[in-house]
Amino acid sequence: MVVDTSHLNCSELYQLNLTDDVKRASTYLVNPGSRAIALGIQILVLVIGVPGNVSFLVAVARVAYMKTITNIFLVNLAIADILFVVYTATSYLFYLPAPVRSHIHSMLNIWCPVAVSISFLTYFTSVSTVSLVSVERYNAICRPLKHLAVNSKQRAVKLVFGTWCVGLAFTSLAVLQYADSTRICVTWPSGNGTEKFADLPDIIGFCLPLAPWALVVGNLASSIPFMIALLGNAFMYVQIIRTLANRSVAKTSGRETMVRRARQVRNQVTRMLVINGTVFFIFQFPFACINFVFVAGYLGGLDFLEVNELQSSLRVFSHGFLFLNSAINPIIYYAMCPSYRAAALKAFRSPKNSHQTEDY
């Protein structure tokens, strides 16, 4: 998609002369292979992610036994995933078709901090929500008495609101690395063998850091909360798995069938959530690592534009995992948990809610 920059005065902008630097000029072009991969991922995520998350929301809304405290958190995660998928896919549809890597569309139509804030907000909210689910499952399995004492839907709703507040706080720091709208007037290479630079836009732009410290703060704010959550969740997953393994060998012959069934469902859901959380952190890990690489690159002497070039080449890889992660949660729910799968089928087969309740 071509952005009209005819109203901008090139002479008043930062000048970038690439006449004799074909190699560097090529780094500003959108790689056709990367474009095809990124667009393919966007289409796949939209086709799978939006219907999948919507189906989960419908199942929770229409099936009575899905109205649990755990699912309050998962509904919040589904909403964050839908917002992330729809917004980022739309942004990429503006960004990728252009021949040159540039944020000029965001700069001219939205404003850089606003353009990236929704993606960061949903990202941090997702990390907070997954951690919240882990804490809830940890208390339910490892500290059942404490869990029963504090567990309530009113408390869950307040915690969900808190995830968005946490997301907003970290977003305000993360967007500092994109808060400076820098427009550049480019002189592209010309002559024999430079046909690919013909008819390229003279004006491009990037959302750059406000200052050197903003690049460091923004990238660290994007990564440190994730790493803390990763370590905390890993500890809880280990404790949950150990507790479930110990309970699985305990004798239950004297227990009532209904009690055993409730425990089986609870443990099944817990395993599903542990697997879902593990996949979440695996898919998010490249993004966090790359942010640390950017900070190291800048502290190692790279300037803003060089760091931006490094970001653009690596983010196709890391963002692909972010997008896929937002699409696969419902697939994991339905594949791992028969009660969730049955709820989705029930929600779309019959207008009547199930009156069966299962507290897990």
N, C-alpha and C positions, 0 to 999 in steps of 0.2 A: 504494500500500500504506500503510495507516494504522498508525502506530507507537503503541503504548499508553504514554502518559505519565501515566497516572492516579496512579501511585505517587510522582510528583514533586510537591514543594511549590512552587507558583508564587510564594508570598510571599517565599521565600528566594533567588529568582533575580533577575538583572538585569532591570529593568522597561523595556519599550519601549512608550510610549504613542503610538499612531498614529491615535487617534480623529479628529483634525482634519487628518490628512495622508494623503489618499487616494492622492496621486501616489506618495509613498514606499512606502506599504503595497502598492501594486500591483507594486513592484519585487521583492517577496518571493514573488509568485505565479509558479508555473511557467507559462510561455507555452505555450498549446496547440500553436502552430505549431512552436516549438522542441522540444517534447516529441515531436511526430509525426516530425520530422526525425531527432532523436536516436535514437528507438526504431527507426525504419526503418534507420538506419545500423547499429545494434547487431544487428538481425536479419540484415542483409546480410552483415556481417562474420562473424557466427557461421556462417551457411550456407556462405559461401565460404572464409573464413579457416581454420577448424578442419579441414574435410576436405582442403583444399589442402595445408596444412602437414603433416597426418598422411600424406597420400599421398607427399609428398617423403621423410618419415622412413622409410616403408615401402620406397620405391625404393632408398634408401641401404642399408637393412638387407638387402634381398633380391637386389640386383643387384651383382655383384662389381666391375664397373668404376666404380661410383659410390662405392666406398670409397677416396676420395682425401683428401689433406690439406685441400684447399679445401672439400670437403664436410663435413669435421669442423667447420669454422667455420660453414657454412651450417646444419648440424644444430643447432648451438647457437643460431643465430638463429631457427630454426623453433620450438625449444622455448620460447625467450623470447616469441615471438609468440603461441604457443598459450596460455601462462600469462597474458599480457597481455590477450588477447581474452576468454578465459573469465572471468577475474576482474573486469575492468572492465565487461563486459557484464552480469554478475551484479549488480555494484554499482549500475549504472544502472537495472536492473529494480526495485531497491528504491527508488532515489532519484526517478526520473521519475514514477511513478504518483501520488506524493503531490501534493496541491494546492499545497503551499508548498515553496519551496526551503529545504532544511534537511539538515544532516548528522546529525540526531538519531538515525537508525537506527545509523549507525556509532558514535556516541558511546555509545549504550546497549548495543550488542551486541559491538563489536569493540575500540574505543578508537581515537581519531583517528590517532595516528602509525602504528599497525599497519594501519589501513584504507587508507592511501595508500601505504604502503611498498612493497607488491608492484608496484603500477603504476610507481613510480619505479625500483625495482630492475630490472624488465624493460626499462624505457625506456633506462636508462644502459647496461645490458648489451647491448642492441641497438646503440646508438651505438658502443660499444667493439668489438663483433663486426664491424660493417660496416667500421670503420676497420682492424681486423685483416685482414679479407679484402683490403682495398685495399693494405695493406703487403705482403701475401703475393703479390698479383698484380704489384705494382710491382717487387718483387725478382725475380720469375720472368721478367718481360718486360724490365725495364731493367737488372737486375743478375743475370743468370742464374748466373754463377759463385758469387756469394755465396749465392744461393738454393739451389744444389745443396749447398753446404758446410754449411748450417745446417738445411736442411729435413728434418724427420722427424715421424712421427705422434706420437711421445712428446712432442716439443716443442710440437706443435699442441695436444695435450690439456692441457699445462701452461698454455698461453696462454689456452685456453678457460676454465680455472679462474680465471685472472687477470682475465678480463672480468667475472666475477661478483664478484670482490673489489673491482674498481674500481667496479662498480655499487653495491655495498654501502656503500663509502666515501662516494660522492656522495649516495646515498640518505639517509645519516645527517645530512647537511647540508640536503638539500632538504625533509625532513619537518619541519624546525623551523618552517616557515611554517604548519603544520597541527597543531602539538603541543598547543595549548591548547584544551581542550573547553569552549566557552562556551555555556551554556544561557540562553535569553532567554524571559521571560514577556511575551507580546504582548497589547496591548489593540487590537483591530482596529476600523476605522471602523464606525459604525452609523448607521442612519437611511435616508432615502430615497436611492436610487441606489447603495447599498452592498451589494446582495444578494450579490454575489460573495464578500464577506468573511464571510458567514454560515457557521457550522459549521466554521470553520477551527480548527486546533489552537491552544490557548493557549500551548503551549510548543514552541519551535523551538530549534535549536542550530546552531552553526557550529564548524568546526575552524579556529581562528585562530592567528596567530603567538604564540609565547611572549612576545615583546617586539618593539618596533619594529625592532631590529637583526636579529631572526630572520626578519622578512618580507623584508628586503633580502638577507640571506645565503641564505635558501631559494630565492628567485627567481633570484638570480645563479648559485647552484649548479645550478639547473635549466637555465640557458642558456649560461653560459660554456663548459663542456665541449663542448657541441654546436657552438658557434661555432668553437672551436679545431679540433674534428674536421672541420667543414665546410671550413675553409681548408686543412687538411692533406690531406684527400681530394681537394679541387679541384686542388691542386698535383700529386698523384700521378696523377689522371685525365688531366691535360694531358700529363704525361710519357709515360704509357702509350699514349695515342692517337697522339702524335708518333712513338713508337718503332714501333708497329704500322704506321703509315702509311709510314714509311721502309722497313720490311721488306717491305711488300706489293709494292714495285716492284723488289725484288732478284731476280736470276735464280735459278731453282731447278731448271733443266733437268737438272743433274747430280746432283740429290738422289734418293734412293730414294723410291719411292711411299709406303712406310709412314712414313718420316720426315716427308714433306710432309703426309700425312694427320694425323699426331700434332700437327704444328704448327698445322694448320688448326683442329683441335678445340680446342687450347689457346687460340688466338686468339679463337675463337668463344665459348668460355666466358668469356674475359677481357672481351670486349665486352658480354656479357650481364651480368657483374658490375658493370661500369662503369655501364651503364644502370640496373641495379637500385639501385646506390648513389646515383646521381643522383636517381632517383625518391624514394628514402628521405629524402634531405636536403631535397628540395623539399617533401615532405609534412610533415616535422618542423619546417620553418622557421617557420610561423605560431606554433606553440607557444612557440618560443624568443623570438620577437619580442614576443609578448604578455607574457611574463614581464618583459622590459625595460620595457614600458609600465606594468606594475604598479608596478615600483620607482620609475619616474619619477612616477607618480601619487601614490604615498605620500610621496615626498620633496617633492612639490609641495604637500602639505598635506592630502591626503585621510586620513580616519581609517580604522581597521581595517575597520569595517562597509562603508564606502563603497568601499574597495578590494575587499572581498569581493563587493559588488554588481557592480562592474566586471568582476571575474573571471568571475562566473557568466554574464554576458551575452555575453562573448567566447569562453568556453571551449567552447561548443557548436560554434562554428566550428572552432577549432583542434583540439579533441579528435576531431572527425569525421575530419580528415585523419590523426591518429594511428591511429585504429582501422582506417581503410581501408588504411593503409600496412602494418599487420600482416597483412592478408589477401591482398595482391596479390603478394607475393614469389614464391610458387610459379607464379602465372600468368605472371610475367615469365620465370622459368626455362624453363617449357615452351614459351612462345611464341618465345623467342629462341634456344633451344638444342635442336636435334633429338635429341642424345644423351640429354639429360635427359628429353625427352618420350618417347623410346623406352624409357628405363629405367622410367618410371612405368607404361607399358603392359605391359612385360615383368613387372614386379613383381606386377601384378594378374591377368595372364593365366596365368602358369605358376608352379608352386611351385619350379621349378629355377632356380638362379642362373646368370647368364651367366658364363662363365669368361674372357671377353675382358677385358683390362685396358687402361685408357687413362690415362696419367699426364698430368694437366693441372693 
